[in-house]
Amino acid sequence: MTDSTAPDPADTRAAAQDTALAIAANPPRRALGLHRELTKVWANDRGWWGQVTAVNHTTLGLRFMGTALVFFLIGGVLSMLIRAQLATHDGAFLDTELYNQIFTMHGSIMMFLFAIPMLEGLAIYLLPKLLGTRDMAFPRLTALGYWCYLFGGLIMLTALLFGVAPRDGWFMYTPLSSAAHSPGINADVWLLGVTFVEISALAAATEITVTILRQRAPGMKLTEMPLFAWYILGTSVMMLVGFPPLILASVLLEVERAFDWPFFDVARGGDPLLWQHLFWLFGHPEVYIIFLPAAGVLSTLIPVLCRTQILGYGAIVASILALVFLSFGLWVHHMFTVGIPHMALAFFSAASLAVAVPTVVQVFAWIGTMWQGRPELKLPMYYILGFFLTFVMGGLTGVMLAVVPFNWQAHDTAFVTAHLHYVLIGGFVFPMLAAAAWWMPQITGRERVRGLGEAAFWVILIGFHGTFFIMHLTGLLGMPRRIDVYTENPEWVWLNLTSSIFGFVMTIGFGLFVLDMALQAFLGQRVRRDPWRAPTLDWAMPLPAPAYTFASIPAPRHLGLDARAALLPLARGEGLLPGAPRGRREFLVTSLAGARPDHVAILPGNTALPLALSATIGGFVLLMLAGLYPLTLLPLLGVAVLVWVWGRGMVRPVADAPIAVAPGWDLPEQGLRRRTLGWSGSVCLLVANGTLFASLVFGVGFLAVVAPGWPGPEAQAGRAALPGVLLAALMPALGALAVRRAEAAQRQGRDGWRATRLATGLGVLVNALALGALAWLAAGHMDDPTGHARDALRGVLAGYVALHVVIAAGLAGFALDQFRRGEITPRHAGVLPTWRLWQDYAAVTAPIAAVLAAGMGMGG
Amino acid sequence: MPAAGVKRFAARATGALTLPPVLAGCDAPLSTLAPAGPVAREIAWLWWAMLGGAAVLTLLVLVLLAMAFGPPRKVAARRWTHGLGLGLSLPVLAVTLAAGLWVGERILPRDDGALEIEVHAVQWSWAFTAPGPDGPVTTRDRLILPAGAPVDLIITSGDVIHSFWVPKLGGKMDAIPGRANRLRLQADAPGTLAGQCAEFCGLGHAVMRFEVEVVDPADWENALRAAADDGDAADD
């Protein structure tokens, strides 16, 4: 049907055409036969080794959520220690050092090891089922993310067991967290551990974005997809843009601590406020990263529980987009007391208030939906009501905190602690508890045991408000955050004691909740299919969900029905691409806006490679913690080798025959397409990478303009360094020309064959030349980076360019290898399009880095 | 001493009976709700107003939620998303923003030659340097202010980030290495107030406190001199 050599169809054109996307049904087959055929291909390997090699989204989504739950319980135990300490005014329970480690770990665990992985797990578990596909775009990446999360989390927990956990508060303000004031490895554990964990956030964000944009069931237009997918798309885009500033800040601070390069040290041209800007540039979007998936759950559950349709789909989508956009413009509201001029604060105050608007729109859309329907008071609805009560109050105190003068009083007090728990527990935990009650039947295939869930809800709700409501007052009566004793303030005793008592009540509630889940999993009765009578595809499958999710991919006629109506036809293979006749994991890739079938993607199967790669990265982290810096080159080399092996795993044997996915619909395999899922994944990674680079540019500008101590001392390296700088700046552009020449020649086929190989070889060469130039600069033509922030920043810019020419050279080398193996043909572009992306990125960033590095010297 | 303990408990219990504990607490030494100066008073006023508004809005949402539990109704989507979503939130937020900016502008330092006192924070103590009659006088953990006059505090740090905060007088201001931040405060009447570090600054954070002695303006120089003679003055 589609000419496989033609360029990809333009999405807009496709969207216009496919108002009537007619796809005929495949002939029905025996459901059980299909089930066996698919399970053989998609199931995990047997035994414990099968858990090591698993890449399946259902397995890993559940594992993410289960691990996050364990970390939630650990974080909860830590909070109980805090509450025990604060129950009396002289807190003779923990010493200050340990107390500081405990509150730092409580915050860090709840943010980085509970909330983010929990929402990632939910998205990974649910999205393929909701969108009508069989797995996430990059299953091995899912597994890599999980192992990085687990190992990073374990490193942080181990540090706590040995009493060397981070102790500078979960936002790690410099210079308290710098080497001079935090000797020991405590701060390094945070910087390295959290960054290690954030690999999983970037991995998840990348594959979530690609999955939502390119794997929706045929005919599921972007503008009609389930709202949950919109929310998660907003979340993943925010993660791609929000995490890089934190990663950059962590890398800079770790480099400062390990190698004494001054980025935050005022005496040498650094500025502690740079840390705060970068941290909150991540930290505020983070709040919405956590809230959006929870809101997605609400938008999914409320209409079904009220037996109606969601009110104002368009308004909600607009609200999501507004939230994504606005949340990046208000990070300064965490910094109202650092001495920024009042008019600048007014701008951020206005932005902080404006961000309330899209949230209010959603709240009223949900309440309106409830008016329109007939709300049923089932267990998820209890938690939804708990959400409304709690989140509305948290939102209102958030509005108060956005008011600058009030913020000056309330900032850094128990009032803020109360506010953030109202927002995070109200806005995230309650919806997640609703989600658990909602999807547990799907996960376990069992019904819940009646009664206990409702009891757990009431105990949690009463415990929560008892703990945190009066904490607002505690803050207004002057109690700062993060103190361990308050001997001189007996008036805070009854407030704190009340909070502590109810805190333990809340803990009992969560205990009941976990017990309820365990009872359901082990003692519940088998649940019938589609127990909620939901309209979404996640229920159009047997329970518990099979490894392959759908025996055939849903066609347009299966969308928007009751899940029940679509269930049987899909199980019988009447949808697209039924079964696994070629013995491979396959699903459909569809067009961006209109979800028109485009090609068939083939996934790699079970493998231990993700574990090996994350263990190697873990080795790097441990060597950094041990201070054995030269030895870190070994794991870095290992990472390079494993990434190469990883790439080889994406290569499929050359195949030209189209695959019949439905009567009259023959689609090419991924190898015949230039814009594969892998290519889209690279685009996502480059968006994140570009944000990291933009944050670095911001850092350069901020230090050069705002920091005291500029311009720095006279630079030693002058014009003599120019040849090296020019070479490093311009060679990547030559590489960009080379990749274009290689692509053009590849398309021409046999005639241009020599030219293709020549251009690719040239690509390797020019990138190697750039790397050589950078090495030459580093070996004596740059100023000592420990002297001044300017020279440290130049070092970072050079390192950034070096990393990218290495990547570009590696991709060019990969292409050469593919030529040798005959994997690049006139119809198969192989790695060339991906190389072109990264080469172009290097070609753009290298000159910018060079200009910045030179420009910083102008003042001095 | 058990007897004293019982007495204290009895006193506290009767206090708790006669006065709701909430109100009793409001007058505490670090309370933002018992202002002892114009800045804190303006902010406290802002708080009570916002609390009232927030209570009304919470009640509104809860009533709307309760009303949802009934037979299905025909509803106009726009009335909810636009009418309530935008129509209610935008005016409320605009008024809140305006009030915040208005108060914020009123309490800013002005260039009016007010008395300047240097505040230098180090782990974990405060040094206050005031221009005394016989040259600068430095006091440690004790800030001496004249009543009824605006004072600008020039806040610096010698090591990590701290935050200067006298809740009864006004908002906090961070002490950041490499920067000098300015905060204007004014105390109504002579008396003793309390201040503390509000930004987590390591092991001694909880005990990094100071005393604020507000004196009659006529006595201010004497008080400074006395503080210097007291040996209260810092060695540096």
Interface residues (C-beta under 8 A of the other chain):
Chain A: T96 E97 N100 D168 G169 Y173 P175 L176 H181 V266 D271 P272 L273 C306 T308 L311 G312 A315 I316 T337 V338 G339 H342 L345 A346 S349 A350 L353 A354 A356 V357 V360 V361 Q362 V363 F364 A365 I367 G368 M370 W371 Q372 G373 R374 P375 L377 L385 F388 L389 V392 M393 L396 T397 V399 M400 A402 V403 V404 P405 F406 N407 W408 Q409 A410 H411 D412 T413 L473 L476 L477 G478 M479 P480 R481 R482 I483 D484 V485 Y486 E488 N489 E491 W492 W494 L495 A707 P708 G709
Chain B: P21 V22 A24 G25 C26 A28 P29 L30 S31 T32 L33 A40 E42 I43 L46 W47 M50 A54 L57 T58 V61 L62 L64 L65 M67 A68 F69 G70 P71 P72 R73 K74 V75 A77 R78 R79 W80 T81 H82 L84 G85 L86 L88 S89 L90 L93 T96 L97 A99 G100 L101 V103 G104 E105 I107 L108 Q123 D159 V160 I161 S163 W165 P167 G170 G171 K172 M173 D174 I176 P177 G178 R179 N181 R182 A194 Q196 C197 A198 E199 F200 C201 G202 L203 G204 H205 A206 V207 R209
